Amino acid sequence: MVRSTTVVRASDALPLAASVDDEQTEQDLQEHKQQAKLIFRRITPNSEPRCSIESGAYTLHYLLVDNVVYLTIADKSYPRKLAFSYLEELQKEFAVSYGPKVDSVRKPYAFVGFDTFMSKTARLYRDTRAASAAGGSNLDKLNDELHDVTRIMTKNMEELLWRGDSLDRMSHLSSSLRSESEKYRKAARNINVQAMLRQYAPVGAVVLLLFIFIYWRFF
């Protein structure tokens, strides 16, 4: 289930809004909220736009859009598709309500009123079993809106925080891998074409010579 959510400005990690969590949630997620703060410091506007970072029994999912980071801490078993669908709902509403003001605010939690929308949306996404028991209409609606998240980067918290990896570096590595993969695919196609030419070129030459011979012999 979705446990806690924070919205920050990517350029300087200024917190813009956060969910109001009860005392038990605060206690359970104390370590993971500290990890979230470290993640915010590593994110820049050029970082990977979607990422799931696994940490013990929880996963921290974030969405980066227009210099704003939307991060939620969810149970590790909670579907990534639902987590990112939830974050996208927040992003759309936040952009409409506060988007033009993001770059100009100076004080933390300037948009604290956004908690009302976060709480309402979190209840819808909190427990998939409860949604199904209620008749399935909410869950069906969610499933219709889910996006393919198979390409979302997944990272381990220890690798990210203790090995010094930056999210920008992760993004560059991901882009480089995609670029290299495309180069290899093109090279493989070229090799296949060359192999076909080598295989059929002698046959083509014989056919051409026969055609020339027939042409000059009878015409």
C-alpha positions as YAML, in Angstrom:
chain: A
units: angstrom
residues:
- id: 1
  name: MET
  ca: [0.00, 0.00, 0.00]
- id: 2
  name: VAL
  ca: [1.00, 3.66, -0.38]
- id: 3
  name: ARG
  ca: [2.47, 4.83, 2.94]
- id: 4
  name: SER
  ca: [3.80, 8.37, 2.59]
- id: 5
  name: THR
  ca: [4.28, 10.98, -0.15]
- id: 6
  name: THR
  ca: [6.47, 14.04, -0.58]
- id: 7
  name: VAL
  ca: [6.68, 16.67, -3.33]
- id: 8
  name: VAL
  ca: [9.91, 18.66, -3.72]
- id: 9
  name: ARG
  ca: [11.54, 21.05, -6.18]
- id: 10
  name: ALA
  ca: [14.23, 19.17, -8.09]
- id: 11
  name: SER
  ca: [16.67, 22.06, -8.55]
- id: 12
  name: ASP
  ca: [17.31, 22.60, -4.82]
- id: 13
  name: ALA
  ca: [15.37, 19.84, -2.98]
- id: 14
  name: LEU
  ca: [13.02, 22.42, -1.42]
- id: 15
  name: PRO
  ca: [9.99, 20.52, 0.01]
- id: 16
  name: LEU
  ca: [6.76, 21.84, -1.50]
- id: 17
  name: ALA
  ca: [4.13, 19.54, 0.00]
- id: 18
  name: ALA
  ca: [3.87, 16.29, 1.96]
- id: 19
  name: SER
  ca: [1.26, 13.89, 3.21]
- id: 20
  name: VAL
  ca: [0.20, 14.17, 6.84]
- id: 21
  name: ASP
  ca: [1.25, 10.84, 8.33]
- id: 22
  name: ASP
  ca: [0.13, 9.42, 11.67]
- id: 23
  name: GLU
  ca: [2.54, 8.74, 14.52]
- id: 24
  name: GLN
  ca: [2.89, 5.04, 13.74]
- id: 25
  name: THR
  ca: [3.70, 5.71, 10.06]
- id: 26
  name: GLU
  ca: [6.27, 8.33, 11.08]
- id: 27
  name: GLN
  ca: [7.93, 5.81, 13.37]
- id: 28
  name: ASP
  ca: [7.87, 2.96, 10.83]
- id: 29
  name: LEU
  ca: [9.23, 5.09, 8.00]
- id: 30
  name: GLN
  ca: [11.72, 7.24, 9.89]
- id: 31
  name: GLU
  ca: [14.76, 5.65, 8.23]
- id: 32
  name: HIS
  ca: [13.18, 5.61, 4.77]
- id: 33
  name: LYS
  ca: [12.19, 9.26, 5.00]
- id: 34
  name: GLN
  ca: [15.83, 10.08, 5.72]
- id: 35
  name: GLN
  ca: [16.76, 8.05, 2.66]
- id: 36
  name: ALA
  ca: [14.21, 10.02, 0.64]
- id: 37
  name: LYS
  ca: [15.94, 13.27, 1.67]
- id: 38
  name: LEU
  ca: [19.27, 11.91, 0.43]
- id: 39
  name: ILE
  ca: [17.63, 10.93, -2.86]
- id: 40
  name: PHE
  ca: [16.23, 14.42, -3.28]
- id: 41
  name: ARG
  ca: [19.74, 15.85, -2.91]
- id: 42
  name: ARG
  ca: [20.99, 13.58, -5.67]
- id: 43
  name: ILE
  ca: [18.19, 14.40, -8.11]
- id: 44
  name: THR
  ca: [18.59, 17.22, -10.63]
- id: 45
  name: PRO
  ca: [16.21, 18.37, -13.39]
- id: 46
  name: ASN
  ca: [18.23, 16.12, -15.75]
- id: 47
  name: SER
  ca: [17.98, 12.94, -13.69]
- id: 48
  name: GLU
  ca: [16.16, 9.77, -14.71]
- id: 49
  name: PRO
  ca: [12.46, 10.80, -14.86]
- id: 50
  name: ARG
  ca: [11.11, 7.58, -13.31]
- id: 51
  name: CYS
  ca: [12.82, 5.34, -10.81]
- id: 52
  name: SER
  ca: [11.98, 2.70, -8.20]
- id: 53
  name: ILE
  ca: [14.51, 2.37, -5.38]
- id: 54
  name: GLU
  ca: [14.22, -0.74, -3.23]
- id: 55
  name: SER
  ca: [15.01, -0.48, 0.47]
- id: 56
  name: GLY
  ca: [14.20, -3.35, 2.81]
- id: 57
  name: ALA
  ca: [10.45, -3.92, 3.11]
- id: 58
  name: TYR
  ca: [9.65, -0.77, 1.12]
- id: 59
  name: THR
  ca: [10.23, 0.74, -2.30]
- id: 60
  name: LEU
  ca: [10.63, 4.46, -2.94]
- id: 61
  name: HIS
  ca: [9.07, 5.42, -6.28]
- id: 62
  name: TYR
  ca: [9.63, 8.84, -7.76]
- id: 63
  name: LEU
  ca: [8.38, 10.75, -10.80]
- id: 64
  name: LEU
  ca: [10.27, 13.82, -12.07]
- id: 65
  name: VAL
  ca: [8.33, 16.30, -14.23]
- id: 66
  name: ASP
  ca: [9.01, 20.01, -14.88]
- id: 67
  name: ASN
  ca: [11.49, 20.48, -12.02]
- id: 68
  name: VAL
  ca: [9.17, 18.79, -9.50]
- id: 69
  name: VAL
  ca: [9.80, 15.41, -7.86]
- id: 70
  name: TYR
  ca: [6.84, 13.34, -6.64]
- id: 71
  name: LEU
  ca: [8.03, 10.55, -4.33]
- id: 72
  name: THR
  ca: [6.00, 7.94, -2.51]
- id: 73
  name: ILE
  ca: [7.10, 5.23, -0.09]
- id: 74
  name: ALA
  ca: [5.12, 2.03, -0.64]
- id: 75
  name: ASP
  ca: [5.25, -1.57, 0.49]
- id: 76
  name: LYS
  ca: [7.71, -3.57, -1.59]
- id: 77
  name: SER
  ca: [4.85, -5.86, -2.69]
- id: 78
  name: TYR
  ca: [2.74, -2.94, -3.94]
- id: 79
  name: PRO
  ca: [2.50, -2.99, -7.78]
- id: 80
  name: ARG
  ca: [4.79, -0.48, -9.48]
- id: 81
  name: LYS
  ca: [2.10, 0.24, -12.04]
- id: 82
  name: LEU
  ca: [-0.27, 1.44, -9.32]
- id: 83
  name: ALA
  ca: [2.47, 3.44, -7.62]
- id: 84
  name: PHE
  ca: [3.31, 5.37, -10.78]
- id: 85
  name: SER
  ca: [-0.32, 5.78, -11.74]
- id: 86
  name: TYR
  ca: [-0.82, 7.36, -8.29]
- id: 87
  name: LEU
  ca: [2.15, 9.69, -8.81]
- id: 88
  name: GLU
  ca: [0.87, 10.70, -12.23]
- id: 89
  name: GLU
  ca: [-2.48, 11.65, -10.70]
- id: 90
  name: LEU
  ca: [-0.65, 13.88, -8.23]
- id: 91
  name: GLN
  ca: [1.51, 15.41, -10.96]
- id: 92
  name: LYS
  ca: [-1.44, 16.37, -13.13]
- id: 93
  name: GLU
  ca: [-3.31, 18.06, -10.29]
- id: 94
  name: PHE
  ca: [-0.22, 19.78, -8.88]
- id: 95
  name: ALA
  ca: [0.75, 21.15, -12.29]
- id: 96
  name: VAL
  ca: [-2.70, 22.68, -12.74]
- id: 97
  name: SER
  ca: [-2.92, 24.11, -9.22]
- id: 98
  name: TYR
  ca: [0.65, 25.24, -8.53]
- id: 99
  name: GLY
  ca: [2.80, 24.70, -11.62]
- id: 100
  name: PRO
  ca: [3.50, 28.39, -12.47]
- id: 101
  name: LYS
  ca: [4.47, 29.14, -8.84]
- id: 102
  name: VAL
  ca: [7.02, 26.36, -8.32]
- id: 103
  name: ASP
  ca: [10.13, 28.30, -9.36]
- id: 104
  name: SER
  ca: [9.29, 31.42, -7.35]
- id: 105
  name: VAL
  ca: [8.50, 30.02, -3.87]
- id: 106
  name: ARG
  ca: [11.14, 30.42, -1.15]
- id: 107
  name: LYS
  ca: [9.69, 28.84, 1.99]
- id: 108
  name: PRO
  ca: [9.32, 25.09, 2.61]
- id: 109
  name: TYR
  ca: [5.90, 23.49, 2.23]
- id: 110
  name: ALA
  ca: [4.45, 26.51, 0.47]
- id: 111
  name: PHE
  ca: [1.73, 24.29, -1.01]
- id: 112
  name: VAL
  ca: [0.73, 22.48, 2.16]
- id: 113
  name: GLY
  ca: [-2.90, 22.59, 1.02]
- id: 114
  name: PHE
  ca: [-2.09, 19.96, -1.60]
- id: 115
  name: ASP
  ca: [-2.25, 17.37, 1.20]
- id: 116
  name: THR
  ca: [-6.03, 17.25, 0.85]
- id: 117
  name: PHE
  ca: [-5.78, 15.98, -2.72]
- id: 118
  name: MET
  ca: [-2.93, 13.61, -1.82]
- id: 119
  name: SER
  ca: [-4.91, 12.06, 1.03]
- id: 120
  name: LYS
  ca: [-7.99, 11.58, -1.12]
- id: 121
  name: THR
  ca: [-6.00, 10.04, -3.97]
- id: 122
  name: ALA
  ca: [-3.94, 7.85, -1.63]
- id: 123
  name: ARG
  ca: [-7.12, 6.33, -0.21]
- id: 124
  name: LEU
  ca: [-8.12, 5.28, -3.72]
- id: 125
  name: TYR
  ca: [-4.74, 3.67, -4.37]
- id: 126
  name: ARG
  ca: [-3.92, 2.48, -0.87]
- id: 127
  name: ASP
  ca: [-5.21, -1.09, -0.89]
- id: 128
  name: THR
  ca: [-5.96, -2.99, -4.10]
- id: 129
  name: ARG
  ca: [-7.82, -5.70, -2.18]
- id: 130
  name: ALA
  ca: [-10.16, -3.16, -0.58]
- id: 131
  name: ALA
  ca: [-10.86, -1.63, -3.98]
- id: 132
  name: SER
  ca: [-11.71, -5.06, -5.36]
- id: 133
  name: ALA
  ca: [-13.95, -5.89, -2.39]
- id: 134
  name: ALA
  ca: [-15.85, -2.65, -2.93]
- id: 135
  name: GLY
  ca: [-17.08, -3.93, -6.26]
- id: 136
  name: GLY
  ca: [-13.98, -3.62, -8.40]
- id: 137
  name: SER
  ca: [-15.08, -0.41, -10.10]
- id: 138
  name: ASN
  ca: [-12.22, 1.67, -8.72]
- id: 139
  name: LEU
  ca: [-9.63, -0.99, -9.49]
- id: 140
  name: ASP
  ca: [-11.00, -1.48, -12.99]
- id: 141
  name: LYS
  ca: [-10.75, 2.26, -13.56]
- id: 142
  name: LEU
  ca: [-7.15, 2.22, -12.37]
- id: 143
  name: ASN
  ca: [-6.23, -0.72, -14.58]
- id: 144
  name: ASP
  ca: [-7.63, 1.08, -17.61]
- id: 145
  name: GLU
  ca: [-5.30, 4.01, -16.94]
- id: 146
  name: LEU
  ca: [-2.12, 2.08, -16.14]
- id: 147
  name: HIS
  ca: [0.97, 2.64, -18.27]
- id: 148
  name: ASP
  ca: [3.68, 0.21, -19.26]
- id: 149
  name: VAL
  ca: [6.38, 0.57, -16.58]
- id: 150
  name: THR
  ca: [8.67, -2.23, -17.73]
- id: 151
  name: ARG
  ca: [11.35, 0.34, -18.64]
- id: 152
  name: ILE
  ca: [11.31, 2.14, -15.31]
- id: 153
  name: MET
  ca: [14.76, 2.03, -13.77]
- id: 154
  name: THR
  ca: [15.05, -0.03, -10.60]
- id: 155
  name: LYS
  ca: [17.87, 0.64, -8.15]
- id: 156
  name: ASN
  ca: [18.92, -0.76, -4.81]
- id: 157
  name: MET
  ca: [19.20, 1.78, -1.99]
- id: 158
  name: GLU
  ca: [22.63, 0.55, -0.89]
- id: 159
  name: GLU
  ca: [24.01, 0.86, -4.41]
- id: 160
  name: LEU
  ca: [22.59, 4.35, -4.80]
- id: 161
  name: LEU
  ca: [23.54, 5.86, -1.45]
- id: 162
  name: TRP
  ca: [26.66, 4.00, -0.33]
- id: 163
  name: ARG
  ca: [28.44, 3.38, -3.62]
- id: 164
  name: GLY
  ca: [28.19, 6.99, -4.68]
- id: 165
  name: ASP
  ca: [26.02, 6.53, -7.76]
- id: 166
  name: SER
  ca: [24.22, 9.69, -8.81]
- id: 167
  name: LEU
  ca: [20.84, 9.67, -10.49]
- id: 168
  name: ASP
  ca: [22.27, 11.79, -13.30]
- id: 169
  name: ARG
  ca: [24.95, 9.16, -13.86]
- id: 170
  name: MET
  ca: [22.29, 6.46, -13.84]
- id: 171
  name: SER
  ca: [20.37, 8.38, -16.48]
- id: 172
  name: HIS
  ca: [23.47, 8.79, -18.65]
- id: 173
  name: LEU
  ca: [24.32, 5.10, -18.32]
- id: 174
  name: SER
  ca: [20.80, 4.14, -19.25]
- id: 175
  name: SER
  ca: [20.88, 6.38, -22.33]
- id: 176
  name: SER
  ca: [24.31, 5.05, -23.31]
- id: 177
  name: LEU
  ca: [23.14, 1.46, -23.04]
- id: 178
  name: ARG
  ca: [20.15, 2.21, -25.25]
- id: 179
  name: SER
  ca: [22.43, 3.95, -27.77]
- id: 180
  name: GLU
  ca: [24.94, 1.09, -27.77]
- id: 181
  name: SER
  ca: [22.14, -1.46, -28.19]
- id: 182
  name: GLU
  ca: [20.89, 0.41, -31.25]
- id: 183
  name: LYS
  ca: [24.42, 0.47, -32.70]
- id: 184
  name: TYR
  ca: [24.74, -3.28, -32.20]
- id: 185
  name: ARG
  ca: [21.39, -3.89, -33.88]
- id: 186
  name: LYS
  ca: [22.45, -1.81, -36.89]
- id: 187
  name: ALA
  ca: [25.80, -3.58, -37.07]
- id: 188
  name: ALA
  ca: [24.07, -6.96, -36.92]
- id: 189
  name: ARG
  ca: [21.77, -5.96, -39.79]
- id: 190
  name: ASN
  ca: [24.76, -4.82, -41.87]
- id: 191
  name: ILE
  ca: [26.57, -8.08, -41.21]
- id: 192
  name: ASN
  ca: [23.51, -10.07, -42.28]
- id: 193
  name: VAL
  ca: [23.22, -8.06, -45.51]
- id: 194
  name: GLN
  ca: [26.92, -8.54, -46.28]
- id: 195
  name: ALA
  ca: [26.64, -12.26, -45.63]
- id: 196
  name: MET
  ca: [23.70, -12.51, -48.01]
- id: 197
  name: LEU
  ca: [25.63, -10.59, -50.68]
- id: 198
  name: ARG
  ca: [28.63, -12.89, -50.32]
- id: 199
  name: GLN
  ca: [26.37, -15.93, -50.51]
- id: 200
  name: TYR
  ca: [24.34, -14.92, -53.54]
- id: 201
  name: ALA
  ca: [26.80, -12.69, -55.42]
- id: 202
  name: PRO
  ca: [28.37, -15.60, -57.40]
- id: 203
  name: VAL
  ca: [24.94, -16.81, -58.44]
- id: 204
  name: GLY
  ca: [23.97, -13.31, -59.49]
- id: 205
  name: ALA
  ca: [27.15, -12.96, -61.53]
- id: 206
  name: VAL
  ca: [26.48, -16.24, -63.37]
- id: 207
  name: VAL
  ca: [22.90, -15.19, -64.11]
- id: 208
  name: LEU
  ca: [24.13, -11.83, -65.41]
- id: 209
  name: LEU
  ca: [26.71, -13.48, -67.69]
- id: 210
  name: LEU
  ca: [24.09, -15.87, -69.06]
- id: 211
  name: PHE
  ca: [21.76, -12.98, -69.74]
- id: 212
  name: ILE
  ca: [24.51, -11.09, -71.60]
- id: 213
  name: PHE
  ca: [25.44, -14.20, -73.59]
- id: 214
  name: ILE
  ca: [21.81, -14.89, -74.59]
- id: 215
  name: TYR
  ca: [21.28, -11.25, -75.52]
- id: 216
  name: TRP
  ca: [24.30, -11.11, -77.82]
- id: 217
  name: ARG
  ca: [23.68, -14.63, -79.22]
- id: 218
  name: PHE
  ca: [20.10, -14.09, -80.33]
- id: 219
  name: PHE
  ca: [19.73, -10.34, -80.68]
...
